[in-house]
Amino acid sequence: MTRPPRAGPRVAIVGGGTMGLAAAWALARRGAQVELFERHGHIHGHGSHGGHTRVIRHAYHEGSDYVTLVSAADREWSALGERVGAELLVRCGLLEFGAAGDPEFEAALAALREHEIRHELMTGAAARARFGLRVPDEWPACLSPDSGYLRVTPCLDALRDEARAHGAKLHYGARVRELVSGGDRPRLLLDEGTVVAADHIVVAAGAWSKDLLGHALEPEPLQVLRRVLAWARADEPGRARLRELPVWAAFVPEGFFYGFPANDEGVSGFKLACHCSTDPRLAFMNEPVDPETVDRAVHELDLEPLRAFLARYLPDAGEISTTSTCLYTNTASGDFWIERHPGDERIVIAAGFSGHGFKFAPVIGLALAELTLDGRSELALPRFRRQ
């Protein structure tokens, strides 16, 4: 049931991707008058929320203080799914493996122990026998049974629908060309010449945040990176076995790879990706790109590390049949950037979520709502502020 308009403060949101929608959802539920402006459509492949599935993991090598947030996000996703009657989170487990002593793998294990999160340690030989991944005998592996993956379209549909039900107005195909701070109220200038004034503005524009934030980015600009996703198709009965896999993450000498069971979510097949590579030929993966002109085609060199990974660790996965590109928008540290604009505290910045942000969306939305309406939020960790 749609609720009548509220009399709360007017909040304009730039960007209707994962975090913009989450902000609209949280702000509208608190009674704000929300208007969201998204240059593309509701779900699209131009940013970082495409690909149909996203990992939710509780072992956090990026920092153990993320664990409390992901646990809170888990609860929010579960509650949201119950309210809308949809399966948003699939708990198929997460298998992590890598060479003994790998610092990121060790940090993930330490986070599990510190926060007493359910997990099962096993040898590489045991992981190979149980799951079919060719993990070397001497490598450790760890299964986190409560982790799994989020279904992107149902998740974003649920955030959108609840935001609208609480009075949020969502405008698609609406490009914001300029953010104007100062004056009585901050303003947005849209492409067609419309001026939108608001009591507060949230900038969650992903790869396009750089153009809007200007001097607020100095001295640490956001970096937009191109990434490739792929889906492989195996023949039966191998395909049946791949459907039983957990989500997996591999800390291997070739880089950091991750993938999903053969779940036919959006694309038929077994999804995998290379987060980062140690191959010097793939140094271009860390070269910044322009979201307006980025090469969206997938080339043979993009697929070489994925094919090599499959040949070594999962040779029965079949041939790569479908590919896609996405954009990461990262800070130099890899941490999220959440804080009020240094030149105008009525503007809240939300950026740098790519690579590991999707799972946190409802908690980030709550943090942005608190920071916008209350001026502070314990959910916006100190590490999310630029020093």
VOGU-3710 file (C-alpha; in Angstrom, 3 decimals, decimal comma):
1> mtrppragpr> 0,000/0,000/0,000  1,412/3,405/-0,988  1,596/5,831/1,901  0,670/9,517/1,668  3,477/12,070/1,182  5,454/12,970/4,291  6,313/16,415/5,595  9,934/15,544/6,359  12,984/17,235/4,861  13,413/17,097/1,112
11> vaivgggtmg> 16,306/14,848/0,067  17,552/14,530/-3,514  19,623/11,477/-4,432  21,974/11,366/-7,403  22,239/7,792/-8,669  19,706/4,991/-8,588  22,078/2,041/-8,518  22,607/-0,159/-5,484  23,510/2,492/-2,916  21,265/5,228/-4,278
21> laaawalarr> 18,275/2,881/-4,074  19,297/1,781/-0,579  19,515/5,426/0,506  16,072/6,169/-0,982  14,684/3,088/0,776  16,087/4,053/4,187  15,317/7,790/3,941  11,738/7,292/2,759  11,092/4,851/5,599  12,195/7,615/7,995
31> gaqvelferh> 9,720/10,086/6,547  11,955/12,145/4,257  10,579/13,493/0,989  12,838/11,600/-1,393  13,498/12,244/-5,070  16,035/10,059/-6,842  17,619/10,836/-10,211  19,206/8,032/-12,254  20,736/8,619/-15,694  20,174/5,014/-16,805
41> ghihghgshg> 17,360/2,584/-16,017  16,440/0,703/-12,872  18,889/-2,188/-13,417  21,553/-1,833/-16,082  25,002/-3,018/-17,119  26,769/0,352/-17,182  27,973/0,315/-13,574  28,828/-2,369/-11,036  25,526/-3,992/-10,028  25,000/-6,141/-13,129
51> ghtrvirhay> 25,928/-9,807/-13,357  22,759/-11,128/-11,652  24,448/-12,419/-8,461  26,712/-10,975/-5,769  28,635/-12,759/-3,028  27,656/-12,315/0,601  30,505/-13,430/2,838  31,149/-13,019/6,544  34,893/-13,725/6,519  36,335/-10,339/5,746
61> hegsdyvtlv> 39,987/-10,010/4,745  39,460/-6,284/4,035  39,137/-5,667/7,776  37,402/-7,376/10,678  35,372/-4,240/11,466  33,404/-4,942/8,290  32,103/-8,173/9,840  29,631/-6,454/12,171  28,248/-4,501/9,215  27,849/-7,535/6,972
71> saadrewsal> 26,076/-9,388/9,774  23,676/-6,457/10,118  23,189/-6,379/6,339  22,448/-10,115/6,378  19,631/-9,488/8,867  18,246/-6,605/6,803  18,272/-8,624/3,548  16,553/-11,531/5,308  13,872/-9,280/6,800  13,332/-7,496/3,483
81> gervgaellv> 12,946/-10,829/1,700  10,334/-11,927/4,220  8,380/-8,686/3,788  8,299/-8,845/-0,015  7,921/-12,623/-0,232  11,038/-13,217/-2,342  14,255/-15,173/-1,905  16,950/-12,491/-1,875  19,769/-14,376/-0,132  20,746/-17,932/-1,099
91> rcgllefgaa> 22,763/-19,613/1,678  24,749/-22,105/-0,358  27,916/-21,524/1,708  31,277/-19,990/0,801  34,432/-22,038/0,241  37,696/-20,103/0,464  41,050/-21,672/-0,318  44,601/-20,643/-1,013  48,253/-21,242/-0,327  49,204/-21,508/3,343
101> gdpefeaala> 50,314/-18,156/4,681  48,499/-16,035/2,085  47,960/-12,786/4,055  44,446/-12,060/2,777  43,285/-15,626/3,358  44,795/-15,564/6,837  43,021/-12,250/7,556  39,705/-13,792/6,509  40,262/-16,741/8,847  41,214/-14,392/11,675
111> alreheirhe> 37,969/-12,431/11,190  35,956/-15,654/11,424  37,670/-16,613/14,668  37,460/-13,128/16,186  33,731/-12,812/15,562  32,941/-16,480/16,267  31,344/-17,007/12,873  30,524/-20,597/11,967  33,171/-22,124/9,732  34,805/-25,440/8,959
121> lmtgaaarar> 38,519/-25,763/8,261  39,643/-28,577/5,994  42,607/-29,702/3,956  42,905/-29,108/0,246  42,480/-32,832/-0,290  39,205/-32,824/1,658  37,932/-29,791/-0,294  38,781/-31,505/-3,579  37,001/-34,711/-2,601  33,934/-32,867/-1,342
131> fglrvpdewp> 33,501/-30,139/-3,973  35,548/-31,165/-6,993  37,753/-28,070/-7,080  41,349/-29,174/-7,614  42,794/-27,607/-4,487  46,383/-28,772/-3,843  46,663/-31,185/-0,911  48,888/-28,884/1,130  46,607/-25,838/0,863  44,064/-25,047/3,585
141> aclspdsgyl> 40,404/-24,427/2,794  37,528/-23,030/4,820  33,755/-23,392/4,417  31,441/-20,708/5,867  27,978/-22,335/5,653  25,949/-19,190/6,382  27,388/-17,234/3,447  26,236/-17,499/-0,153  24,974/-15,069/-2,743  22,415/-12,296/-3,244
151> rvtpcldalr> 20,080/-12,237/-6,252  20,613/-8,792/-7,769  17,302/-8,201/-9,537  15,012/-9,319/-6,672  17,184/-7,363/-4,191  17,046/-4,111/-6,143  13,386/-4,588/-7,003  12,607/-4,981/-3,295  14,508/-1,818/-2,335  12,810/0,124/-5,133
161> dearahgakl> 9,323/-1,101/-4,306  9,579/-0,389/-0,585  11,058/3,049/-1,289  8,128/3,869/-3,553  5,646/2,459/-1,058  6,972/4,997/1,472  6,574/7,896/-0,944  9,947/8,075/-2,724  9,840/9,442/-6,279  12,294/7,695/-8,594
171> hygarvrelv> 13,205/9,364/-11,892  14,954/7,255/-14,539  16,633/8,625/-17,655  17,351/11,771/-15,613  20,962/12,883/-15,911  22,382/15,263/-13,312  25,073/17,384/-14,931  26,080/19,571/-11,978  26,001/19,657/-8,189  25,790/23,174/-6,743
181> sggdrprlll> 26,695/23,637/-3,074  26,256/26,671/-0,865  23,382/29,145/-0,788  20,103/28,626/0,998  19,856/25,047/-0,253  22,137/22,817/-2,339  20,907/22,199/-5,888  21,093/19,789/-8,780  21,146/20,907/-12,401  19,645/18,348/-14,761
191> degtvvaadh> 20,489/17,948/-18,434  17,233/19,413/-19,649  17,777/22,567/-17,587  15,671/21,671/-14,556  16,979/22,933/-11,206  16,230/20,754/-8,174  16,739/22,348/-4,751  16,707/20,193/-1,623  17,404/20,361/2,085  19,915/17,539/1,673
201> ivvaagawsk> 21,574/15,780/-1,251  23,101/12,296/-1,358  25,609/11,664/-4,149  25,710/7,938/-4,946  26,557/8,148/-8,636  29,088/5,322/-8,849  31,534/5,733/-11,721  30,057/9,146/-12,501  30,690/10,550/-8,996  34,027/12,037/-10,067
211> dllghalepe> 32,405/14,498/-12,455  29,991/15,780/-9,810  32,202/16,012/-6,741  35,023/18,121/-8,166  37,353/19,482/-5,508  35,858/17,213/-2,835  37,865/14,419/-4,429  41,221/16,040/-3,837  43,794/14,756/-3,019  42,508/11,162/-3,410
221> plqvlrrvla> 40,481/10,712/-6,581  38,169/7,809/-7,153  39,445/5,259/-9,633  37,158/3,573/-12,147  38,332/0,152/-13,333  36,995/-2,193/-16,005  36,246/-5,799/-15,042  35,031/-8,835/-16,994  32,496/-11,466/-15,904  32,124/-14,846/-17,606
231> waradepgra> 29,809/-17,846/-17,559  30,901/-21,362/-18,538  28,585/-24,203/-19,554  29,383/-27,791/-18,712  27,809/-30,948/-20,073  25,728/-33,169/-17,838  26,489/-34,785/-15,389  29,213/-32,225/-14,656  26,604/-29,495/-14,728  24,603/-31,203/-11,994
241> rlrelpvwaa> 27,694/-31,302/-9,782  28,431/-27,613/-10,432  24,937/-26,740/-9,262  25,854/-28,183/-5,855  28,945/-26,010/-5,392  29,068/-23,289/-2,771  30,173/-19,814/-3,749  33,974/-19,940/-3,796  36,904/-17,552/-3,472  40,436/-18,532/-4,470
251> fvpegffygf> 43,565/-16,827/-3,114  45,902/-18,388/-5,655  49,332/-17,444/-7,050  47,640/-16,259/-10,255  45,532/-13,688/-8,395  42,178/-13,552/-6,641  39,310/-15,360/-8,390  35,744/-16,007/-7,312  32,651/-17,752/-8,618  29,200/-19,188/-8,037
261> pandegvsgf> 27,375/-22,467/-8,418  25,784/-23,159/-11,818  22,540/-21,544/-10,709  21,061/-20,200/-13,978  20,515/-16,812/-12,329  20,003/-14,468/-15,277  22,453/-16,392/-17,466  22,616/-20,159/-17,840  25,929/-21,464/-16,581  28,684/-21,228/-14,023
271> klachcstdp> 29,735/-17,629/-13,262  33,316/-16,681/-12,418  35,513/-13,579/-12,448  39,053/-12,405/-11,809  39,159/-9,692/-9,161  42,883/-9,121/-9,592  45,717/-10,873/-11,430  49,461/-11,246/-10,932  50,002/-11,684/-14,688  51,981/-8,635/-15,924
281> rlafmnepvd> 50,162/-8,845/-19,260  46,982/-7,956/-17,396  48,336/-4,785/-15,791  45,684/-2,904/-17,773  43,126/-4,182/-15,237  44,440/-1,525/-12,846  44,473/1,320/-15,355  41,652/3,844/-14,784  38,957/4,119/-17,438  36,387/6,741/-18,398
291> petvdravhe> 32,832/5,396/-17,899  31,704/7,325/-20,978  34,257/5,769/-23,345  35,242/2,472/-21,695  35,671/-0,525/-23,991  32,621/-2,716/-23,360  33,778/-5,485/-25,703  35,364/-8,610/-24,185  38,659/-9,685/-25,763  40,690/-12,872/-25,745
301> ldleplrafl> 43,235/-11,424/-23,316  40,407/-10,684/-20,856  39,448/-14,358/-20,867  42,916/-15,921/-20,690  43,214/-15,781/-16,872  39,716/-17,252/-16,484  40,374/-20,092/-18,902  43,723/-20,808/-17,229  42,050/-20,857/-13,815  39,414/-23,310/-14,992
311> arylpdagei> 42,010/-25,544/-16,658  44,009/-25,782/-13,452  41,370/-25,802/-10,731  38,032/-26,796/-12,297  38,580/-28,433/-15,697  35,079/-29,927/-15,866  33,348/-26,539/-15,840  33,084/-26,413/-19,632  33,771/-23,660/-22,123  33,082/-19,974/-21,526
321> sttstclytn> 29,860/-19,189/-23,370  28,734/-15,755/-22,108  30,657/-12,647/-21,041  29,956/-9,181/-19,753  31,819/-6,119/-18,467  31,252/-4,024/-15,369  32,913/-1,052/-13,696  34,548/-0,889/-10,292  34,719/2,517/-8,614  37,299/2,335/-5,832
331> tasgdfwier> 39,117/4,542/-3,396  42,884/4,171/-3,114  42,483/2,157/0,107  39,641/-0,010/-1,188  37,443/1,158/1,700  34,074/2,776/1,112  33,835/6,577/1,142  30,924/7,800/3,267  30,947/11,280/4,774  29,545/14,756/4,483
341> hpgderivia> 30,885/16,990/1,719  33,810/19,103/3,009  32,332/22,229/1,441  28,671/21,727/2,368  27,542/19,424/5,181  24,064/19,180/3,682  25,574/16,998/0,949  26,508/13,395/1,782  28,999/11,472/-0,348  28,589/7,739/-0,898
351> agfsghgfkf> 31,205/6,270/-3,245  33,862/3,607/-3,725  31,692/0,519/-3,162  32,725/-1,590/-6,107  34,175/-5,051/-5,711  32,643/-5,779/-2,316  29,885/-3,254/-1,612  26,641/-4,840/-2,832  26,172/-7,116/0,162  26,190/-4,101/2,511
361> apviglalae> 23,498/-2,125/0,651  20,711/-1,971/3,263  23,163/-1,079/6,047  24,809/1,563/3,857  21,324/2,933/3,169  20,670/3,178/6,907  24,043/4,862/7,442  23,323/7,421/4,717  19,884/8,144/6,173  21,366/8,695/9,632
371> ltldgrsela> 24,220/10,831/8,345  21,784/12,906/6,290  19,047/13,404/8,870  20,974/13,129/12,162  24,423/14,362/11,160  26,158/11,216/12,388  26,013/7,430/12,106  27,884/4,690/13,915  27,342/2,552/10,823  29,594/4,909/8,853
381> lprfrrq> 32,861/3,504/10,202  35,773/5,890/10,814  37,699/4,126/8,038  35,039/5,349/5,585  36,098/8,975/6,121  38,966/10,436/4,148  41,786/11,333/6,491
//
